[in-house]
């Protein structure tokens, strides 16, 4: 099941919470779904606006569903903010974090 060279799809960005799972229950056969993506040669990035978990926590959750991804394949909202701040303020500065501990890891 290899993707054809003319296929319009080469990569996917997929939301996680409420799309791939609800709480601790997967939605569908996640192992089979991600296996199909791999067979098609599609690159996968998972994104979420939930910054309460670290990338490692998401990696562990996915592994519990039989899906094995690398940390560079997951992006959360705190990572997006950190990227924006680095771009906007390249010299750095102090940040006052209000939120979950996972925000500090970014």
Secondary structure, DSSP 8 states (H G I E B T S, - for coil): ----TT-S--EEEEE-BTTTEETTEESS-HHHHHHHHHHHT-EEEEEES--SS-HHHHHHHHHHTT----GGGEEEHHHHHHHHHHHHTTT-------S-THHHH-
